[in-house]
């Protein structure tokens, strides 16, 4: 696939995606919606040409190698807006969807065409021993999106004792060679200790082992000069004490995130779940990210809440990613009677606040 620079290709991709057929049973297909999308495309074409310039110009907190590696910038941190992104694998089972990045890449065209512009961020799930190839990341970047790499865990002990050093260093070198900004979310939801995958990685070392393993990976990335990689620490909103026992420390973290879903159509969850977590970590001074979120029963209401409440009550949240796929529930965005979630996500993307880096700063 072409690895042309996103600045040259974004406008062409927006036009092509607008012609893509909408996936059956998924995105809205009414004439009214199509007229809305046509308008969004026009805006997207004008904004996309400046996308990379805006993202490069925006400044992020200097990483430890920023002075020595000025040509490898970390992802920009919006000042008055936020990224909006997604994991794009509609109705697919989690194992299947996360097992082949090419499937997701093939579906982003339809998603972006309906959305009216490229996504700001795109999730890329990968196993520990089989990191995603830079060519796939470049293909994603050519759509205008910044990759959020979700790197699964392995035995913390094997990381700490150096057994995994060669693999980690090789991956750091690959991402350094990739050269574009990238987020790295290693071992997310580590505080959900009852999950089999979490237990298998923590072993008997618990939170101490997790922290030591995180710092070991981070140190190798710094030593290899992968200054374009922003490390995202992302516990689950449902774990105890805001995941504090697992926090590696401000020096080892670029972004603080959380995963939280509206599982029971709870109109108060932003106040009762999101806000306490946000207030706990805001003093650390890190940009924050809702790494995964979704709703099933009333997507439209939930997304409308995020659209209106986040800019006012959660200004430190600089990125939101929707899980457009099937896991413990089917979170896929749909437009059905009484559940116009797809339209609500399109409306969220229309808002300049959630248009970074294509609109706003």
N, C-alpha and C positions, 0 to 999 in steps of 0.2 A: 504494500500500500504506500501511497505517497506520503512523504514526511515533510512536505512543503511548510513553510512558516505560516502560522495561523493568521497573521496580518494579511497575507496575500490571498488566502483561501476562504476566509470567513464569509465574505459577501456572496461568493459563488455557492457555498454550502447552504446558506440561508435560502437562496432562490431554489436550489434543487430540492431541499427538504419540504418547501411549501407545496411542491407538486406530488410529494409522496402520498400514497393512499393511507387513510387512517386505518389502524388495526381494528378488526371486527370486535364489537362489544366493548371497545375501550374508550377512545377519545370522542368528543362530541362531533357530530357530522352535520348539523343543521346549517342552512344557508346563512342564518344570522351569525353563527359561529365562524363560518368560513369567511364572511366579510370582515369579522373581527380579526381573524388570523391574517388576512391580506394586509390589513392596516398595520398589524404588528410586524409583518415582514418588511414593510417599507421602512419602519423605524429601525428594525434590526439591521437592514442594509447600511443605513447611514451611520449607525452606531458601531457596527462591527469593524469598520476599517480602522477605527481608533482604539479598538479593544486592547491590543497588545501594548500600545504606547501608554494607555492609561494604567494598565496593570504594572508596567515596568516603572512608571514614574512614581506610583504610590509607594510610600516607604513603609517598611516593617521594622520591628525592633531588631537592632543589629545582632546577628548570631556571632558565635565565637570566632568564625573564620571570615566574617564579612570584610574586614580590612585587607586580608590576604587573597580573597577570591571575589573581587568586585564583579566579575563576569558571570557569577553563578548566584543570581538573586533568589532568595526565598520567595514563596508566594506573598503577594502584596496583602497588606492588612487594610481593609476599607476604613476610612475615617468617619464618613457620614452615611454609610450604606452597608449592604451585606451581600455575600454570595448566595445564590440559590442553586442547589444541585439535586442530584438524585442517583439512586441505583436503578438502572433501566433493564428490567427483566420481567415484563408483565406476565403474571399468572404462572410463572415457572416455579418449580420446587427449589428451595434454597440450595440444596446440594448441587443440583444441575445448573442453576443459574450462576452460582459462584465458582463453578468448576471450569468454565470456559469463557474467558473474557471476550472472545470473538463473537459469541452469541449476543452479548450486550452491545458490542460495537455495531453489529448489523442492525440493531433496532433503534439506535440513537437517531438515525435519519428521520424516522416517523415521529419520534418524540419531539425533536427539535422543530420539525416542520409544523406540527400542531402548536407547539409552544410559541412559535413566532420568532425565536432567536435561539442561539446555542445556550445550553446550560452553562452556568458558571463553573460548577464542579461536577465530576462524575466519579462514583465509587468504582474501584477496581479491587475485587477480592482475590486473594491468592494464597496458596499454601506456603508453608514455611520453606520447603525444599525445592520449590519450583517457582521462583520469582517471575513476575510478568516481564516479558521482553521489552526493551526500549522501543522497538518498532511499533508495538501495540500502544505504548504511551504516546508516541509521536502521532499515531493515527488519531488518538483521542484529542491530542492538543490541536491537531489540524481542524477539528470541529469548533475550536474556540474554548474548550473546557480545560480546566486544570485537574489533573488526576488526584484523587484521594485514594492512596493505596492502603488497603486493609490487609495487613500481613499477619497471618495466623501464628499462633505460638508453637513452641516446642518445649521440651523439658528445660525449665529454668536452670537446673543444675548443669546441663550440658552447655548452656551458654556461659554460665559463670566460670566453669572450669576450662574454657577455651576450646572445647571440642568443635564448636560451630564457627570458630574465628575465620576460617578460610571462606566459608559460605557467606558470612556477614560482610567481610571485606570485599569479596567479589561483587556482591550486590551493591554495596556503597559505590564501588568503582563504576558499575553499570549506570547507576542513577546520576553520578557525577558526569559521565560521558553523555548521558541523555541531555543534560545541560539546562533544561527548562525547569521552572518552579514545580515542585511536587509536594504534596502532603503525605506523611507516612504515619498511619495509625496502627501501631503494633499492639497485639494482644488486647483488643478492646473488651470491655465488660468483664474485666479480670476480677471484679468484686462479686460476681455471681458464682460463688464458690461451689454451688451444688451442681453446676453443669458439668457433664463428663469431660468435655474438652478443657474446661478450666482446671478441674482436678488433675487431669493428666499432665498439664503443663506446670502447675504450681508444685505438684508433688507434696512432699512434707515441708517445703521451705516457706510456704505461705507468702504473706505480703513482703517479708524481708527478701526472700528469694526473687520475687517479682522486681523489686526495686533494684537489686543488684544486677539482674539480667538486663533491665532497661538501660541502666547506666553503662553497662558493658557494651551493648549495641551502640548506644549514642556515642561513646568514646571512640569506637572503631570508625564510625561514620565521620567524626571530626578529624581523626588521624588520616583518613583517606581523602579528606578535602571535599566531601559531598555537601557543600555549603548551600546548595539549592533545595535541600530537603528540610521541610518543617516538621518537627515531631509533634504529633497530636496525642495527648493522653486522654483517654475516653472511657470512663467507667459507665455502668448502667445507673439510671436514675433510681432504680429499685434496690440498690445495694445499701448496706448500713453506713451511716456516718459520712455520706457523700464520697465514699471511696478514699477517704483521707489516709487510711493506713497504707494505701498502695501508691501514694503520690511520690514520684522520684525526686522532686525538688525543683524549684524554679529554674535553676541553672541548666537543667536537663530537659526542659519542656518549652516548646514554642507556643502551642495552643492548648487550651483546656476545653474538653468537650464532654458531652453526655449523650447517651441513647435513652430516649423516652417515647413511648407510644400511648395513644389514646385507645386503650383496650376496652373501655366500658362506657364510651360516650359520656365522659365526665367533664362537664363544662367548667369545673373549678380546678382542673389539674394544673393549669399554668400557675395558679396561685399556690396550690397545696404541694405540688411536686417540683415544678421547674424553678419557681422563684426561690425557695430555700436553698437549692443547689447553687443557683446563680449567685445569690448573696453571699454564700459561704466562700466561693472561689473568686469573686470579683476583686477583693483586695490584693490578690496575687499579681494583678496588673497584666494578665495575659489575655489576648483575644480569645473569644470563646466560640464554640461550634456545637450545634445540635447535630451530632454525627449520624444518627438514624432516628427517624420518626415516621409515624403513619397513623391512619385511622381506618376503621372498617365500616362502622355503623353509619356515621354521618361525617364523611370526609369534608364536605363543604363547610359545615359549621366550624370544624376544627381548624381548617386552613384559613378561614376568614378570621378566626381568633389570632392565629399566628401573624397574619398580615397586619392586623390592627394593633396588637399588643406588643409584639417584639420591638418595634422601633421606639416605643414610648417607655416601656417597663424594663426591657432587656437591651439597652443600647450597646452593651458589651458583647452581645452575640453578633458575630461578624460572618457567620455562615450557617445555613440550614440545608440539610439533605433529606429528601423524602425517599422512603424505601418502597419503590414501585415494583414490588414483587411479592412472592408468597413465601412465608416462613411458618411460624406457629399459627398465623392467620394469613388470609390473603389481603395484603395491604394495597394491591394494585389499584391505581387511580382509574375510576370508571365514571361514566355518566349514566345513571339509571334513575327511574322515577324516585324522587325523594333523596337521592344521593348524587349530587352533581359535583363530585370531587374533582374530576378532570377539569371542568370549567373553572372551579375555584383555584386550582393550581395555575392555570393560564392567567387568571386575574391577578394572582399573587405575583407572577412574573412580569405583568404589566406595570406593577408599582415600581417607580424609579428606585425606591429604597432597596429593592431586591434585584436590581439590575446590574450590580457590579460584576465584571469590570466594563460592561458594555454601556451602562448608563451610571452616572454618579461617580462618587469618589469615596 
